[in-house]
Amino acid sequence: MGVNKAILIGRLGKDPEIRYTQSQTPVTNFSLATSERRKDPQSGNWLEQTEWHNIVTFGKTAENCSNFLKKGREVYIEGRIETRKWQAKEGTDLWTTEIVAN
């Protein structure tokens, strides 16, 4: 038993892209940038580190994201972290980690 919960506040890196599964379930994907500022102890300069997160949504949430979110908009995301594995055409294993937002 455990907890898999992600909470992020950041800015969209691109407009959400909507598509539909074979059963016509809406799915959106978009990137989210989160930034952290910290002071470098040696130089005293402020440094900013940005992390990019892949976000995926389904159903009504996907439709809402597609209709109301745009690149650059600040958003609050809550969901779970999920890692998927698949094989490329060459047979190599590929992995991706994304936030499944709800």
N, CA, C and O atoms as a Tinker XYZ file with bonds, in Angstrom:
   408  protein
     1  N      0.848000   -1.175000    0.000000    73     2
     2  CA     0.000000    0.000000    0.000000    64     1     3
     3  C      0.890000    1.232000    0.000000    63     2     4     5
     4  O      1.918000    1.249000    0.677000    81     3
     5  N      0.521000    2.244000   -0.733000    73     3     6
     6  CA     1.310000    3.461000   -0.817000    64     5     7
     7  C      0.471000    4.610000   -1.330000    63     6     8     9
     8  O     -0.737000    4.486000   -1.530000    81     7
     9  N      1.133000    5.721000   -1.534000    73     7    10
    10  CA     0.475000    6.923000   -2.043000    64     9    11
    11  C      1.207000    7.355000   -3.307000    63    10    12    13
    12  O      2.431000    7.485000   -3.305000    81    11
    13  N      0.472000    7.574000   -4.370000    73    11    14
    14  CA     1.023000    8.082000   -5.619000    64    13    15
    15  C      0.223000    9.322000   -5.969000    63    14    16    17
    16  O     -0.827000    9.241000   -6.606000    81    15
    17  N      0.734000   10.478000   -5.544000    73    15    18
    18  CA     0.021000   11.736000   -5.752000    64    17    19
    19  C      1.019000   12.809000   -6.167000    63    18    20    21
    20  O      2.071000   12.982000   -5.550000    81    19
    21  N      0.666000   13.515000   -7.216000    73    19    22
    22  CA     1.491000   14.621000   -7.694000    64    21    23
    23  C      0.658000   15.888000   -7.680000    63    22    24    25
    24  O     -0.488000   15.891000   -8.132000    81    23
    25  N      1.235000   16.967000   -7.160000    73    23    26
    26  CA     0.605000   18.284000   -7.178000    64    25    27
    27  C      1.612000   19.251000   -7.786000    63    26    28    29
    28  O      2.725000   19.399000   -7.281000    81    27
    29  N      1.219000   19.905000   -8.867000    73    27    30
    30  CA     2.118000   20.817000   -9.574000    64    29    31
    31  C      1.398000   22.132000   -9.863000    63    30    32    33
    32  O      0.203000   22.150000  -10.155000    81    31
    33  N      2.144000   23.226000   -9.776000    73    31    34
    34  CA     1.675000   24.522000  -10.248000    64    33    35
    35  C      2.738000   25.026000  -11.202000    63    34    36    37
    36  O      3.904000   25.165000  -10.835000    81    35
    37  N      2.327000   25.296000  -12.424000    73    35    38
    38  CA     3.296000   25.739000  -13.423000    64    37    39
    39  C      2.595000   26.346000  -14.618000    63    38    40    41
    40  O      1.399000   26.638000  -14.580000    81    39
    41  N      3.368000   26.533000  -15.688000    73    39    42
    42  CA     2.850000   27.152000  -16.907000    64    41    43
    43  C      2.895000   26.151000  -18.058000    63    42    44    45
    44  O      3.837000   25.371000  -18.200000    81    43
    45  N      1.841000   26.201000  -18.877000    73    43    46
    46  CA     1.776000   25.309000  -20.028000    64    45    47
    47  C      2.834000   25.679000  -21.056000    63    46    48    49
    48  O      3.014000   26.848000  -21.397000    81    47
    49  N      3.528000   24.655000  -21.543000    73    47    50
    50  CA     4.547000   24.863000  -22.565000    64    49    51
    51  C      3.974000   24.840000  -23.971000    63    50    52    53
    52  O      4.608000   25.312000  -24.915000    81    51
    53  N      2.767000   24.288000  -24.110000    73    51    54
    54  CA     2.087000   24.262000  -25.407000    64    53    55
    55  C      0.599000   24.091000  -25.163000    63    54    56    57
    56  O      0.178000   23.697000  -24.075000    81    55
    57  N     -0.189000   24.387000  -26.176000    73    55    58
    58  CA    -1.633000   24.160000  -26.077000    64    57    59
    59  C     -1.891000   22.661000  -25.930000    63    58    60    61
    60  O     -1.173000   21.856000  -26.522000    81    59
    61  N     -2.896000   22.276000  -25.158000    73    59    62
    62  CA    -3.245000   20.858000  -25.068000    64    61    63
    63  C     -3.656000   20.317000  -26.439000    63    62    64    65
    64  O     -4.371000   20.973000  -27.195000    81    63
    65  N     -3.187000   19.110000  -26.736000    73    63    66
    66  CA    -3.548000   18.441000  -27.987000    64    65    67
    67  C     -4.579000   17.371000  -27.656000    63    66    68    69
    68  O     -4.317000   16.480000  -26.848000    81    67
    69  N     -5.750000   17.458000  -28.278000    73    67    70
    70  CA    -6.805000   16.492000  -27.989000    64    69    71
    71  C     -6.852000   15.444000  -29.103000    63    70    72    73
    72  O     -6.670000   15.751000  -30.281000    81    71
    73  N     -7.098000   14.219000  -28.701000    73    71    74
    74  CA    -7.318000   13.110000  -29.629000    64    73    75
    75  C     -8.358000   12.203000  -28.988000    63    74    76    77
    76  O     -8.770000   12.425000  -27.849000    81    75
    77  N     -8.774000   11.196000  -29.714000    73    75    78
    78  CA    -9.815000   10.298000  -29.217000    64    77    79
    79  C     -9.360000    8.851000  -29.373000    63    78    80    81
    80  O     -8.770000    8.477000  -30.387000    81    79
    81  N     -9.644000    8.040000  -28.345000    73    79    82
    82  CA    -9.324000    6.619000  -28.414000    64    81    83
    83  C    -10.318000    5.944000  -29.367000    63    82    84    85
    84  O    -11.262000    6.574000  -29.843000    81    83
    85  N    -10.093000    4.661000  -29.634000    73    83    86
    86  CA   -11.008000    3.925000  -30.520000    64    85    87
    87  C    -12.429000    3.913000  -29.968000    63    86    88    89
    88  O    -13.393000    3.859000  -30.732000    81    87
    89  N    -12.564000    3.963000  -28.640000    73    87    90
    90  CA   -13.899000    3.995000  -28.022000    64    89    91
    91  C    -14.420000    5.428000  -27.855000    63    90    92    93
    92  O    -15.399000    5.655000  -27.144000    81    91
    93  N    -13.756000    6.403000  -28.519000    73    91    94
    94  CA   -14.155000    7.814000  -28.531000    64    93    95
    95  C    -13.990000    8.522000  -27.191000    63    94    96    97
    96  O    -14.680000    9.507000  -26.930000    81    95
    97  N    -13.089000    8.038000  -26.338000    73    95    98
    98  CA   -12.758000    8.733000  -25.094000    64    97    99
    99  C    -11.773000    9.857000  -25.413000    63    98   100   101
   100  O    -10.727000    9.595000  -26.007000    81    99
   101  N    -12.080000   11.111000  -25.031000    73    99   102
   102  CA   -11.137000   12.204000  -25.279000    64   101   103
   103  C     -9.883000   12.059000  -24.404000    63   102   104   105
   104  O     -9.957000   11.661000  -23.242000    81   103
   105  N     -8.731000   12.393000  -25.001000    73   103   106
   106  CA    -7.439000   12.363000  -24.300000    64   105   107
   107  C     -6.687000   13.629000  -24.695000    63   106   108   109
   108  O     -6.596000   13.950000  -25.880000    81   107
   109  N     -6.146000   14.352000  -23.710000    73   107   110
   110  CA    -5.273000   15.483000  -24.036000    64   109   111
   111  C     -3.888000   15.234000  -23.467000    63   110   112   113
   112  O     -3.717000   14.565000  -22.448000    81   111
   113  N     -2.904000   15.794000  -24.160000    73   111   114
   114  CA    -1.519000   15.785000  -23.714000    64   113   115
   115  C     -1.002000   17.209000  -23.798000    63   114   116   117
   116  O     -1.305000   17.936000  -24.744000    81   115
   117  N     -0.213000   17.604000  -22.795000    73   115   118
   118  CA     0.458000   18.897000  -22.840000    64   117   119
   119  C      1.646000   18.870000  -21.891000    63   118   120   121
   120  O      1.753000   17.993000  -21.034000    81   119
   121  N      2.525000   19.833000  -22.055000    73   119   122
   122  CA     3.700000   19.937000  -21.181000    64   121   123
   123  C      3.490000   21.073000  -20.193000    63   122   124   125
   124  O      2.839000   22.074000  -20.493000    81   123
   125  N      4.059000   20.890000  -19.004000    73   123   126
   126  CA     3.941000   21.870000  -17.927000    64   125   127
   127  C      5.340000   22.155000  -17.381000    63   126   128   129
   128  O      6.092000   21.230000  -17.073000    81   127
   129  N      5.679000   23.424000  -17.266000    73   127   130
   130  CA     6.974000   23.827000  -16.714000    64   129   131
   131  C      6.804000   24.286000  -15.272000    63   130   132   133
   132  O      5.960000   25.132000  -14.976000    81   131
   133  N      7.612000   23.723000  -14.380000    73   131   134
   134  CA     7.685000   24.213000  -13.007000    64   133   135
   135  C      9.098000   24.725000  -12.788000    63   134   136   137
   136  O     10.061000   24.132000  -13.275000    81   135
   137  N      9.224000   25.814000  -12.062000    73   135   138
   138  CA    10.532000   26.424000  -11.839000    64   137   139
   139  C     10.796000   26.607000  -10.357000    63   138   140   141
   140  O      9.884000   26.837000   -9.562000    81   139
   141  N     12.058000   26.499000  -10.013000    73   139   142
   142  CA    12.492000   26.693000   -8.635000    64   141   143
   143  C     13.673000   27.657000   -8.641000    63   142   144   145
   144  O     14.607000   27.516000   -9.430000    81   143
   145  N     13.610000   28.636000   -7.748000    73   143   146
   146  CA    14.717000   29.598000   -7.615000    64   145   147
   147  C     15.476000   29.300000   -6.336000    63   146   148   149
   148  O     14.889000   29.036000   -5.287000    81   147
   149  N     16.794000   29.350000   -6.449000    73   147   150
   150  CA    17.631000   29.181000   -5.261000    64   149   151
   151  C     18.887000   30.017000   -5.436000    63   150   152   153
   152  O     19.291000   30.348000   -6.550000    81   151
   153  N     19.489000   30.347000   -4.303000    73   151   154
   154  CA    20.686000   31.173000   -4.315000    64   153   155
   155  C     21.912000   30.271000   -4.327000    63   154   156   157
   156  O     22.036000   29.365000   -3.503000    81   155
   157  N     22.818000   30.525000   -5.268000    73   155   158
   158  CA    24.070000   29.774000   -5.349000    64   157   159
   159  C     24.943000   30.164000   -4.158000    63   158   160   161
   160  O     25.272000   31.341000   -4.010000    81   159
   161  N     25.330000   29.207000   -3.298000    73   159   162
   162  CA    26.102000   29.551000   -2.101000    64   161   163
   163  C     27.491000   30.110000   -2.401000    63   162   164   165
   164  O     28.043000   30.861000   -1.597000    81   163
   165  N     28.059000   29.750000   -3.550000    73   163   166
   166  CA    29.410000   30.239000   -3.876000    64   165   167
   167  C     29.399000   31.633000   -4.484000    63   166   168   169
   168  O     30.187000   32.489000   -4.083000    81   167
   169  N     28.512000   31.869000   -5.452000    73   167   170
   170  CA    28.513000   33.157000   -6.143000    64   169   171
   171  C     27.518000   34.149000   -5.553000    63   170   172   173
   172  O     27.666000   35.358000   -5.732000    81   171
   173  N     26.507000   33.648000   -4.853000    73   171   174
   174  CA    25.468000   34.523000   -4.331000    64   173   175
   175  C     24.423000   34.892000   -5.366000    63   174   176   177
   176  O     23.475000   35.613000   -5.059000    81   175
   177  N     24.583000   34.409000   -6.587000    73   175   178
   178  CA    23.616000   34.688000   -7.663000    64   177   179
   179  C     22.394000   33.790000   -7.529000    63   178   180   181
   180  O     22.470000   32.670000   -7.023000    81   179
   181  N     21.273000   34.312000   -7.995000    73   179   182
   182  CA    20.050000   33.510000   -8.012000    64   181   183
   183  C     20.048000   32.637000   -9.255000    63   182   184   185
   184  O     20.309000   33.104000  -10.363000    81   183
   185  N     19.750000   31.369000   -9.051000    73   183   186
   186  CA    19.668000   30.418000  -10.152000    64   185   187
   187  C     18.238000   29.918000  -10.263000    63   186   188   189
   188  O     17.552000   29.736000   -9.258000    81   187
   189  N     17.796000   29.698000  -11.496000    73   187   190
   190  CA    16.455000   29.162000  -11.706000    64   189   191
   191  C     16.577000   27.837000  -12.446000    63   190   192   193
   192  O     17.242000   27.747000  -13.478000    81   191
   193  N     15.937000   26.825000  -11.913000    73   191   194
   194  CA    15.934000   25.505000  -12.537000    64   193   195
   195  C     14.504000   25.173000  -12.946000    63   194   196   197
   196  O     13.585000   25.236000  -12.130000    81   195
   197  N     14.326000   24.821000  -14.215000    73   195   198
   198  CA    13.004000   24.495000  -14.735000    64   197   199
   199  C     12.923000   23.006000  -15.025000    63   198   200   201
   200  O     13.821000   22.427000  -15.637000    81   199
   201  N     11.838000   22.398000  -14.579000    73   199   202
   202  CA    11.537000   20.998000  -14.883000    64   201   203
   203  C     10.320000   20.961000  -15.793000    63   202   204   205
   204  O      9.367000   21.716000  -15.601000    81   203
   205  N     10.356000   20.082000  -16.783000    73   203   206
   206  CA     9.224000   19.899000  -17.690000    64   205   207
   207  C      8.522000   18.601000  -17.367000    63   206   208   209
   208  O      9.168000   17.569000  -17.187000    81   207
   209  N      7.202000   18.644000  -17.294000    73   207   210
   210  CA     6.383000   17.483000  -16.955000    64   209   211
   211  C      5.410000   17.216000  -18.105000    63   210   212   213
   212  O      4.818000   18.143000  -18.655000    81   211
   213  N      5.254000   15.953000  -18.456000    73   211   214
   214  CA     4.262000   15.549000  -19.452000    64   213   215
   215  C      2.961000   15.246000  -18.718000    63   214   216   217
   216  O      2.935000   14.442000  -17.786000    81   215
   217  N      1.873000   15.903000  -19.152000    73   215   218
   218  CA     0.579000   15.752000  -18.506000    64   217   219
   219  C     -0.389000   15.093000  -19.484000    63   218   220   221
   220  O     -0.406000   15.425000  -20.669000    81   219
   221  N     -1.194000   14.157000  -18.980000    73   219   222
   222  CA    -2.240000   13.520000  -19.790000    64   221   223
   223  C     -3.546000   13.547000  -19.007000    63   222   224   225
   224  O     -3.553000   13.332000  -17.795000    81   223
   225  N     -4.651000   13.812000  -19.700000    73   223   226
   226  CA    -5.978000   13.814000  -19.075000    64   225   227
   227  C     -6.937000   13.034000  -19.955000    63   226   228   229
   228  O     -6.710000   12.873000  -21.154000    81   227
   229  N     -8.016000   12.550000  -19.341000    73   227   230
   230  CA    -9.009000   11.741000  -20.049000    64   229   231
   231  C    -10.415000   12.275000  -19.795000    63   230   232   233
   232  O    -10.657000   12.990000  -18.822000    81   231
   233  N    -11.339000   11.913000  -20.689000    73   231   234
   234  CA   -12.760000   12.191000  -20.495000    64   233   235
   235  C    -13.102000   13.670000  -20.467000    63   234   236   237
   236  O    -12.559000   14.462000  -21.237000    81   235
   237  N    -14.013000   14.030000  -19.566000    73   235   238
   238  CA   -14.486000   15.414000  -19.450000    64   237   239
   239  C    -13.332000   16.361000  -19.091000    63   238   240   241
   240  O    -13.289000   17.501000  -19.554000    81   239
   241  N    -12.402000   15.880000  -18.264000    73   239   242
   242  CA   -11.231000   16.706000  -17.915000    64   241   243
   243  C    -10.438000   17.034000  -19.175000    63   242   244   245
   244  O     -9.962000   18.159000  -19.332000    81   243
   245  N    -10.292000   16.066000  -20.068000    73   243   246
   246  CA    -9.569000   16.301000  -21.329000    64   245   247
   247  C    -10.282000   17.349000  -22.175000    63   246   248   249
   248  O     -9.642000   18.233000  -22.743000    81   247
   249  N    -11.602000   17.251000  -22.257000    73   247   250
   250  CA   -12.363000   18.248000  -23.019000    64   249   251
   251  C    -12.204000   19.639000  -22.428000    63   250   252   253
   252  O    -12.015000   20.609000  -23.163000    81   251
   253  N    -12.280000   19.745000  -21.095000    73   251   254
   254  CA   -12.111000   21.044000  -20.435000    64   253   255
   255  C    -10.719000   21.608000  -20.675000    63   254   256   257
   256  O    -10.573000   22.800000  -20.945000    81   255
   257  N     -9.703000   20.774000  -20.580000    73   255   258
   258  CA    -8.332000   21.241000  -20.830000    64   257   259
   259  C     -8.201000   21.768000  -22.253000    63   258   260   261
   260  O     -7.610000   22.823000  -22.482000    81   259
   261  N     -8.755000   21.026000  -23.206000    73   259   262
   262  CA    -8.681000   21.439000  -24.605000    64   261   263
   263  C     -9.392000   22.764000  -24.842000    63   262   264   265
   264  O     -8.924000   23.591000  -25.624000    81   263
   265  N    -10.527000   22.970000  -24.166000    73   263   266
   266  CA   -11.329000   24.180000  -24.381000    64   265   267
   267  C    -10.796000   25.413000  -23.658000    63   266   268   269
   268  O    -10.936000   26.526000  -24.165000    81   267
   269  N    -10.185000   25.237000  -22.478000    73   267   270
   270  CA    -9.881000   26.396000  -21.643000    64   269   271
   271  C     -8.398000   26.681000  -21.407000    63   270   272   273
   272  O     -8.052000   27.785000  -20.987000    81   271
   273  N     -7.521000   25.725000  -21.664000    73   271   274
   274  CA    -6.096000   25.946000  -21.388000    64   273   275
   275  C     -5.347000   26.327000  -22.655000    63   274   276   277
   276  O     -5.614000   25.795000  -23.733000    81   275
   277  N     -4.410000   27.250000  -22.514000    73   275   278
   278  CA    -3.591000   27.705000  -23.632000    64   277   279
   279  C     -2.147000   27.824000  -23.179000    63   278   280   281
   280  O     -1.866000   27.955000  -21.987000    81   279
   281  N     -1.243000   27.778000  -24.132000    73   279   282
   282  CA     0.192000   27.922000  -23.865000    64   281   283
   283  C      0.446000   29.165000  -23.014000    63   282   284   285
   284  O     -0.110000   30.231000  -23.277000    81   283
   285  N      1.297000   29.017000  -21.987000    73   283   286
   286  CA     1.675000   30.134000  -21.130000    64   285   287
   287  C      0.788000   30.320000  -19.912000    63   286   288   289
   288  O      1.161000   31.029000  -18.978000    81   287
   289  N     -0.368000   29.698000  -19.910000    73   287   290
   290  CA    -1.308000   29.849000  -18.786000    64   289   291
   291  C     -0.804000   29.108000  -17.561000    63   290   292   293
   292  O     -0.293000   27.993000  -17.664000    81   291
   293  N     -0.952000   29.741000  -16.388000    73   291   294
   294  CA    -0.563000   29.095000  -15.134000    64   293   295
   295  C     -1.713000   28.205000  -14.670000    63   294   296   297
   296  O     -2.869000   28.627000  -14.648000    81   295
   297  N     -1.376000   26.950000  -14.294000    73   295   298
   298  CA    -2.407000   26.005000  -13.875000    64   297   299
   299  C     -1.947000   25.201000  -12.663000    63   298   300   301
   300  O     -0.754000   25.062000  -12.392000    81   299
   301  N     -2.931000   24.684000  -11.955000    73   299   302
   302  CA    -2.743000   23.764000  -10.833000    64   301   303
   303  C     -3.121000   22.382000  -11.347000    63   302   304   305
   304  O     -4.215000   22.192000  -11.878000    81   303
   305  N     -2.222000   21.420000  -11.190000    73   303   306
   306  CA    -2.440000   20.055000  -11.661000    64   305   307
   307  C     -2.344000   19.109000  -10.471000    63   306   308   309
   308  O     -1.433000   19.211000   -9.650000    81   307
   309  N     -3.294000   18.195000  -10.392000    73   307   310
   310  CA    -3.265000   17.166000   -9.359000    64   309   311
   311  C     -3.534000   15.834000  -10.046000    63   310   312   313
   312  O     -4.448000   15.725000  -10.864000    81   311
   313  N     -2.742000   14.828000   -9.714000    73   311   314
   314  CA    -2.933000   13.518000  -10.326000    64   313   315
   315  C     -1.949000   12.502000   -9.781000    63   314   316   317
   316  O     -1.476000   12.615000   -8.650000    81   315
   317  N     -1.647000   11.500000  -10.610000    73   315   318
   318  CA    -0.722000   10.442000  -10.196000    64   317   319
   319  C      0.403000   10.326000  -11.212000    63   318   320   321
   320  O      0.240000   10.692000  -12.376000    81   319
   321  N      1.540000    9.816000  -10.769000    73   319   322
   322  CA     2.690000    9.606000  -11.636000    64   321   323
   323  C      2.579000    8.210000  -12.237000    63   322   324   325
   324  O      2.333000    7.233000  -11.529000    81   323
   325  N      2.762000    8.129000  -13.549000    73   323   326
   326  CA     2.656000    6.846000  -14.233000    64   325   327
   327  C      3.787000    6.721000  -15.250000    63   326   328   329
   328  O      4.054000    7.653000  -16.009000    81   327
   329  N      4.449000    5.568000  -15.262000    73   327   330
   330  CA     5.502000    5.289000  -16.228000    64   329   331
   331  C      5.020000    4.204000  -17.174000    63   330   332   333
   332  O      4.510000    3.170000  -16.743000    81   331
   333  N      5.186000    4.451000  -18.473000    73   331   334
   334  CA     4.780000    3.480000  -19.489000    64   333   335
   335  C      5.999000    3.011000  -20.268000    63   334   336   337
   336  O      6.965000    3.754000  -20.439000    81   335
   337  N      5.940000    1.776000  -20.735000    73   335   338
   338  CA     7.016000    1.192000  -21.533000    64   337   339
   339  C      6.415000    0.636000  -22.820000    63   338   340   341
   340  O      5.334000    0.047000  -22.805000    81   339
   341  N      7.122000    0.826000  -23.933000    73   339   342
   342  CA     6.714000    0.251000  -25.202000    64   341   343
   343  C      7.963000   -0.030000  -26.025000    63   342   344   345
   344  O      9.065000    0.372000  -25.650000    81   343
   345  N      7.790000   -0.716000  -27.140000    73   343   346
   346  CA     8.925000   -1.031000  -27.993000    64   345   347
   347  C      8.845000   -0.228000  -29.276000    63   346   348   349
   348  O      7.790000   -0.109000  -29.899000    81   347
   349  N     10.004000    0.326000  -29.658000    73   347   350
   350  CA    10.117000    1.052000  -30.919000    64   349   351
   351  C     10.132000    0.043000  -32.067000    63   350   352   353
   352  O     10.247000   -1.162000  -31.840000    81   351
   353  N     10.016000    0.535000  -33.283000    73   351   354
   354  CA    10.013000   -0.339000  -34.455000    64   353   355
   355  C     11.281000   -1.186000  -34.540000    63   354   356   357
   356  O     11.257000   -2.314000  -35.032000    81   355
   357  N     12.393000   -0.622000  -34.050000    73   355   358
   358  CA    13.671000   -1.338000  -34.087000    64   357   359
   359  C     13.777000   -2.398000  -32.990000    63   358   360   361
   360  O     14.740000   -3.164000  -32.949000    81   359
   361  N     12.780000   -2.434000  -32.101000    73   359   362
   362  CA    12.789000   -3.417000  -31.024000    64   361   363
   363  C     13.388000   -2.916000  -29.724000    63   362   364   365
   364  O     13.452000   -3.664000  -28.748000    81   363
   365  N     13.829000   -1.662000  -29.690000    73   363   366
   366  CA    14.394000   -1.115000  -28.453000    64   365   367
   367  C     13.266000   -0.694000  -27.506000    63   366   368   369
   368  O     12.192000   -0.274000  -27.936000    81   367
   369  N     13.541000   -0.817000  -26.217000    73   367   370
   370  CA    12.560000   -0.411000  -25.208000    64   369   371
   371  C     12.589000    1.101000  -25.018000    63   370   372   373
   372  O     13.659000    1.700000  -24.917000    81   371
   373  N     11.414000    1.712000  -24.971000    73   371   374
   374  CA    11.268000    3.136000  -24.704000    64   373   375
   375  C     10.390000    3.305000  -23.478000    63   374   376   377
   376  O      9.492000    2.502000  -23.224000    81   375
   377  N     10.663000    4.372000  -22.714000    73   375   378
   378  CA     9.930000    4.654000  -21.474000    64   377   379
   379  C      9.510000    6.112000  -21.463000    63   378   380   381
   380  O     10.182000    6.968000  -22.038000    81   379
   381  N      8.403000    6.385000  -20.812000    73   379   382
   382  CA     8.004000    7.759000  -20.554000    64   381   383
   383  C      7.340000    7.821000  -19.194000    63   382   384   385
   384  O      6.646000    6.891000  -18.781000    81   383
   385  N      7.560000    8.920000  -18.510000    73   383   386
   386  CA     6.902000    9.154000  -17.223000    64   385   387
   387  C      6.034000   10.389000  -17.385000    63   386   388   389
   388  O      6.490000   11.419000  -17.882000    81   387
   389  N      4.784000   10.283000  -16.964000    73   387   390
   390  CA     3.857000   11.386000  -17.116000    64   389   391
   391  C      2.953000   11.491000  -15.895000    63   390   392   393
   392  O      2.861000   10.568000  -15.086000    81   391
   393  N      2.297000   12.624000  -15.784000    73   391   394
   394  CA     1.318000   12.853000  -14.729000    64   393   395
   395  C     -0.053000   12.642000  -15.350000    63   394   396   397
   396  O     -0.417000   13.327000  -16.305000    81   395
   397  N     -0.809000   11.703000  -14.814000    73   395   398
   398  CA    -2.192000   11.493000  -15.241000    64   397   399
   399  C     -3.046000   12.370000  -14.332000    63   398   400   401
   400  O     -3.298000   12.031000  -13.176000    81   399
   401  N     -3.485000   13.494000  -14.872000    73   399   402
   402  CA    -4.180000   14.518000  -14.075000    64   401   403
   403  C     -5.662000   14.206000  -13.974000    63   402   404   405
   404  O     -6.277000   13.659000  -14.889000    81   403
   405  N     -6.210000   14.580000  -12.821000    73   403   406
   406  CA    -7.650000   14.423000  -12.635000    64   405   407
   407  C     -8.254000   15.714000  -12.139000    63   406   408
   408  O     -9.463000   15.786000  -11.920000    81   407
